[in-house]
């Protein structure tokens, strides 16, 4: 099977979906993407690094735009191969984010004399732990490929430009007690009960909203997992709660952690930070980013964390542009085909006119 990059992006999306590429198993699709770019595009320097494909023009344009998309998906849920029902395309990755990959690949093969130099980045392992993220590896080993005036990621956004992203911090808060038979509970010390003050403070917590460059970021502090208990007749001696803080990009990771510590001040807890990623400021004052927003006609904040953060940390304004995030990762994941056409037209106009 080969990919036809000049085909309608709707058909190209279906072809990408039909090649399973669950995280850590992207090689077959990466091979096809690399081959298609080498055979069906001209003027691109193309490099393969692991399961990442990089391509860029060097035409001497005044500005450079990055189009970046991950090739991996979450585990398949009886939704491969793709299927078309009227104006709806179903399949794993249709939303997150093979439709975006298809648009970027199609534009690479069909754009004539774009007004920007273009860098394409197709990478692996975005859907799993950050330590495996292919874009993060490129950032460490080949950082020159992340230089640009603006970066566009095909992350789900319901067809609206979503600028920057919020940061995310996860901490594990643990308590300890004394185990005993539940028939003699007074002889024990219940570790689960000791989590009550944590849950009370979370229930009372009032998150803030922050307006940055006209984008309103809404923070959230939430318990996302509780562990504890040994058996139905045992008072537990260990319990913990995982707390996730989604913070606006005007806070650093250190400031986010300090804020969470302040929220739980005075509660006897064992702390462990299990995940932390900085947010990304929208950077919409950059001319290239402002032009993209003008072309799209609207912009809003990205609440979830995405790889735009990696670009923002390097001073590159980055935005997300894709399909309905409410449909991502679902068994019935699907995309209205009209949205694929609309985003293709939007980006074509932005890159050429």
C-alpha positions as CSV (number, residue, x, y, z in Angstrom):
1,X,0.0,0.0,0.0
2,X,1.2,3.5,-0.9
3,X,-0.1,6.9,0.2
4,X,-1.4,9.2,-2.6
5,X,-0.6,12.7,-1.2
6,X,-2.4,14.4,-4.1
7,X,-5.6,12.6,-3.3
8,X,-8.4,14.4,-1.5
9,X,-7.4,14.8,2.1
10,X,-10.5,13.0,3.1
11,X,-9.4,9.9,1.2
12,X,-5.9,10.4,2.5
13,X,-7.2,10.5,6.1
14,X,-9.0,7.1,5.5
15,X,-5.8,5.6,4.1
16,X,-3.8,6.7,7.2
17,X,-6.4,5.3,9.6
18,X,-6.3,2.0,7.7
19,X,-2.7,1.5,8.8
20,X,-2.7,0.7,12.5
21,X,-0.2,2.9,14.4
22,X,-0.8,2.5,18.1
23,X,1.9,4.1,20.2
24,X,5.2,2.2,20.0
25,X,4.0,0.5,16.8
26,X,4.3,3.3,14.2
27,X,7.0,2.0,12.0
28,X,4.8,0.7,9.2
29,X,3.0,4.0,8.9
30,X,6.3,6.0,9.3
31,X,7.8,4.0,6.4
32,X,4.9,4.9,4.2
33,X,4.9,8.6,5.1
34,X,8.7,8.8,4.4
35,X,8.4,7.1,1.1
36,X,5.4,9.2,0.0
37,X,7.3,12.5,0.9
38,X,10.4,11.3,-1.0
39,X,8.5,10.2,-4.1
40,X,5.7,12.8,-4.3
41,X,7.2,16.1,-3.2
42,X,10.0,18.3,-4.5
43,X,12.2,20.9,-2.9
44,X,12.2,19.3,0.6
45,X,15.2,18.2,2.6
46,X,13.9,14.9,4.1
47,X,15.4,13.2,7.2
48,X,14.3,10.0,9.0
49,X,15.1,9.7,12.7
50,X,13.7,6.6,14.4
51,X,10.0,6.8,13.8
52,X,10.1,10.5,13.1
53,X,10.0,12.0,9.6
54,X,11.3,15.5,9.1
55,X,11.1,17.6,5.9
56,X,11.7,21.2,5.1
57,X,12.1,23.7,2.3
58,X,15.0,26.1,2.2
59,X,13.8,28.7,-0.4
60,X,15.1,31.7,1.5
61,X,11.6,33.0,2.5
62,X,11.4,35.7,5.2
63,X,9.4,33.4,7.5
64,X,9.1,29.7,8.3
65,X,6.0,27.8,9.4
66,X,6.1,24.4,11.1
67,X,3.3,21.9,10.4
68,X,3.6,19.1,13.1
69,X,1.5,16.0,13.8
70,X,1.9,12.8,15.6
71,X,1.4,9.5,13.8
72,X,0.4,7.4,16.8
73,X,-3.0,6.6,18.1
74,X,-4.5,5.3,21.3
75,X,-5.3,1.5,21.3
76,X,-7.7,0.4,18.6
77,X,-11.3,-0.3,19.8
78,X,-12.8,-2.2,16.9
79,X,-12.5,1.0,14.8
80,X,-9.9,0.1,12.2
81,X,-10.2,0.0,9.2
82,X,-12.0,3.3,8.6
83,X,-15.5,3.5,7.3
84,X,-17.5,6.3,5.6
85,X,-21.1,6.8,6.4
86,X,-22.4,9.7,4.3
87,X,-20.6,12.9,5.4
88,X,-18.9,11.2,8.4
89,X,-15.6,9.3,8.4
90,X,-15.2,6.8,11.3
91,X,-12.0,5.3,12.6
92,X,-9.3,5.3,15.2
93,X,-7.3,8.5,14.8
94,X,-9.7,10.3,12.5
95,X,-9.8,13.2,15.1
96,X,-6.5,12.6,17.0
97,X,-4.9,13.2,14.6
98,X,-4.6,11.5,11.3
99,X,-6.9,14.0,9.6
100,X,-4.4,16.7,10.6
101,X,-1.5,14.5,9.2
102,X,-3.4,14.1,6.0
103,X,-4.0,17.8,5.5
104,X,-0.3,18.5,6.2
105,X,0.9,15.8,3.8
106,X,-1.5,16.9,1.1
107,X,-0.4,20.5,1.3
108,X,3.3,19.4,1.1
109,X,2.6,17.7,-2.2
110,X,0.2,20.3,-3.7
111,X,1.3,23.8,-2.6
112,X,2.8,25.9,-5.3
113,X,5.1,28.7,-4.3
114,X,4.1,29.1,-0.7
115,X,5.0,32.5,0.8
116,X,6.7,30.7,3.8
117,X,9.4,28.2,4.0
118,X,7.7,25.1,5.5
119,X,8.9,22.5,8.0
120,X,7.0,19.2,8.4
121,X,7.4,17.0,11.5
122,X,5.6,13.7,11.8
123,X,6.4,12.0,15.0
124,X,5.7,9.0,17.3
125,X,4.6,8.2,20.8
126,X,2.6,11.4,21.6
127,X,-0.2,9.4,23.2
128,X,1.9,7.8,26.0
129,X,4.3,9.0,28.6
130,X,6.4,12.1,27.8
131,X,9.7,10.2,28.1
132,X,8.8,8.4,24.8
133,X,7.6,11.4,22.8
134,X,9.3,11.6,19.5
135,X,9.1,15.4,19.2
136,X,10.8,15.7,22.6
137,X,13.6,13.5,21.3
138,X,14.0,15.7,18.3
139,X,14.0,18.7,20.5
140,X,16.9,17.2,22.5
141,X,18.9,15.8,19.5
142,X,18.0,18.0,16.5
143,X,16.7,21.3,18.0
144,X,17.4,23.2,14.7
145,X,14.4,21.5,13.2
146,X,12.1,23.3,15.7
147,X,13.1,26.8,14.6
148,X,10.3,28.8,13.0
149,X,8.2,31.9,13.2
150,X,5.1,30.0,14.0
151,X,4.1,26.3,14.6
152,X,0.8,24.7,13.8
153,X,-0.1,21.4,15.5
154,X,-3.0,19.3,14.2
155,X,-4.4,18.7,17.7
156,X,-8.2,18.5,18.1
157,X,-9.9,21.9,18.4
158,X,-13.3,21.7,16.7
159,X,-12.0,23.7,13.8
160,X,-11.0,26.7,15.8
161,X,-7.5,28.1,16.4
162,X,-6.6,27.3,20.0
163,X,-3.5,29.2,21.1
164,X,-0.9,28.1,23.6
165,X,-1.9,25.6,26.2
166,X,-2.2,25.1,29.9
167,X,0.4,23.4,32.0
168,X,-0.2,20.1,33.8
169,X,1.1,18.9,37.2
170,X,0.3,15.7,38.9
171,X,1.2,14.9,42.5
172,X,0.6,11.9,44.7
173,X,-0.4,12.7,48.2
174,X,0.0,9.7,50.6
175,X,-1.1,9.1,54.2
176,X,-0.3,6.2,56.5
177,X,-2.1,4.6,59.5
178,X,-2.2,1.4,61.5
179,X,-3.8,-1.8,60.1
180,X,-6.3,-3.7,62.1
181,X,-9.4,-5.9,61.8
182,X,-12.4,-3.8,60.9
183,X,-14.4,-5.5,63.6
184,X,-12.0,-3.8,66.0
185,X,-11.5,-0.6,64.1
186,X,-10.6,1.4,67.3
187,X,-7.4,-0.6,67.4
188,X,-6.3,0.7,64.0
189,X,-5.7,4.1,62.3
190,X,-7.6,4.4,59.0
191,X,-5.3,5.9,56.3
192,X,-8.2,6.5,54.0
193,X,-10.0,8.6,56.5
194,X,-6.9,10.8,56.7
195,X,-7.5,11.8,53.1
196,X,-10.7,13.6,54.1
197,X,-9.0,17.0,54.6
198,X,-7.5,16.7,51.1
199,X,-10.9,16.1,49.5
200,X,-12.5,18.8,51.6
201,X,-10.0,21.4,50.3
202,X,-10.4,20.2,46.7
203,X,-14.2,20.5,47.0
204,X,-13.9,24.1,48.3
205,X,-11.2,25.1,45.8
206,X,-12.1,28.0,43.5
207,X,-10.0,27.9,40.3
208,X,-9.0,31.2,38.6
209,X,-9.5,32.2,35.0
210,X,-6.8,34.2,33.3
211,X,-7.0,36.3,30.1
212,X,-3.8,36.3,28.1
213,X,-3.8,37.9,24.6
214,X,-7.6,37.6,24.5
215,X,-7.5,33.9,25.4
216,X,-9.1,32.9,28.7
217,X,-7.4,30.0,30.4
218,X,-9.5,28.2,33.1
219,X,-7.5,26.4,35.8
220,X,-8.6,23.3,37.6
221,X,-7.4,21.3,40.6
222,X,-8.9,17.8,40.8
223,X,-8.5,14.5,42.4
224,X,-8.1,12.0,39.6
225,X,-7.4,8.7,41.4
226,X,-7.6,7.3,45.0
227,X,-5.8,4.2,46.1
228,X,-6.3,2.4,49.5
229,X,-7.7,-0.6,51.1
230,X,-6.5,-4.1,51.7
231,X,-9.7,-6.2,52.1
232,X,-13.3,-5.8,53.1
233,X,-12.5,-6.6,56.7
234,X,-9.2,-4.7,57.2
235,X,-8.6,-1.1,58.3
236,X,-6.1,0.2,55.7
237,X,-2.8,1.5,56.8
238,X,-1.8,3.2,53.5
239,X,-3.8,5.4,51.2
240,X,-3.1,8.0,48.6
241,X,-4.8,10.4,46.2
242,X,-3.4,11.7,42.8
243,X,-4.2,15.3,42.2
244,X,-3.9,17.0,38.8
245,X,-3.5,20.8,38.5
246,X,-4.1,22.3,35.1
247,X,-2.6,25.7,35.3
248,X,-2.6,28.8,33.1
249,X,0.6,29.5,31.1
250,X,1.4,32.6,33.2
251,X,2.5,30.2,35.9
252,X,5.8,28.3,35.7
253,X,6.0,24.7,36.8
254,X,7.7,25.8,40.0
255,X,5.0,28.3,40.7
256,X,2.3,25.7,40.0
257,X,3.8,23.3,42.5
258,X,4.1,26.0,45.1
259,X,0.5,26.9,44.7
260,X,-0.6,23.2,45.2
261,X,1.6,23.1,48.3
262,X,-0.2,26.2,49.6
263,X,-3.6,24.6,49.0
264,X,-2.8,21.6,51.2
265,X,-0.7,23.5,53.8
266,X,-1.0,22.1,57.3
267,X,-2.1,18.6,56.2
268,X,0.3,15.8,57.1
269,X,1.1,14.2,53.7
270,X,3.9,12.5,51.8
271,X,4.5,14.3,48.5
272,X,5.6,12.9,45.2
273,X,5.5,14.8,41.9
274,X,4.6,12.2,39.2
275,X,4.3,14.4,36.1
276,X,5.0,18.1,35.3
277,X,4.8,20.0,32.0
278,X,4.9,23.7,31.4
279,X,2.2,25.5,29.6
280,X,2.6,27.7,26.5
281,X,1.8,31.4,26.2
282,X,-0.3,32.1,23.1
283,X,2.3,34.5,21.5
284,X,-0.4,36.1,19.3
285,X,1.5,39.3,19.0
286,X,3.9,37.6,16.6
287,X,2.9,38.7,13.0
288,X,2.8,35.2,11.5
289,X,0.6,34.0,14.3
290,X,-1.6,37.0,14.1
291,X,-2.1,36.4,10.4
292,X,-3.2,32.9,11.0
293,X,-5.7,34.0,13.6
294,X,-7.0,36.6,11.2
295,X,-7.4,34.0,8.5
296,X,-9.3,31.7,10.8
297,X,-11.5,34.5,12.1
298,X,-11.4,33.4,15.8
299,X,-9.2,32.1,18.5
300,X,-9.5,30.7,22.0
301,X,-7.4,29.2,24.7
302,X,-6.2,25.6,24.7
303,X,-7.2,24.0,28.0
304,X,-5.4,20.7,27.6
305,X,-1.6,20.3,27.4
306,X,-0.2,19.7,23.9
307,X,3.2,19.8,22.3
308,X,2.8,23.5,21.5
309,X,4.6,23.9,24.9
310,X,7.8,22.5,23.4
311,X,7.8,25.2,20.7
312,X,6.8,28.0,23.1
313,X,9.7,27.1,25.3
314,X,12.0,27.8,22.4
315,X,10.3,31.2,21.6
316,X,8.2,29.9,18.7
317,X,4.5,30.9,18.9
318,X,2.4,27.8,18.5
319,X,-1.3,27.0,17.9
320,X,-3.5,24.0,17.7
321,X,-5.9,23.4,14.8
322,X,-7.9,20.3,14.3
323,X,-11.2,18.6,14.9
324,X,-13.7,18.0,17.7
325,X,-11.7,17.0,20.9
326,X,-14.9,15.6,22.4
327,X,-14.7,12.8,19.8
328,X,-11.1,11.9,20.3
329,X,-10.1,8.5,21.8
330,X,-13.6,7.2,21.6
331,X,-14.8,3.9,20.2
332,X,-16.9,5.8,17.8
333,X,-14.2,8.4,17.0
334,X,-15.3,10.2,13.8
335,X,-14.9,13.4,11.9
336,X,-17.3,15.3,9.5
337,X,-15.5,15.3,6.2
338,X,-16.5,18.9,5.6
339,X,-14.2,19.9,8.4
340,X,-11.2,18.3,6.7
341,X,-12.0,20.3,3.6
342,X,-12.5,23.5,5.6
343,X,-9.2,23.2,7.4
344,X,-7.3,22.3,4.2
345,X,-8.7,25.4,2.5
346,X,-7.9,27.6,5.5
347,X,-4.3,26.5,5.7
348,X,-3.8,26.6,1.9
349,X,-5.0,30.2,1.8
350,X,-2.8,31.2,4.8
351,X,0.3,29.6,3.4
352,X,-0.1,31.0,-0.1
353,X,-2.0,34.3,-0.1
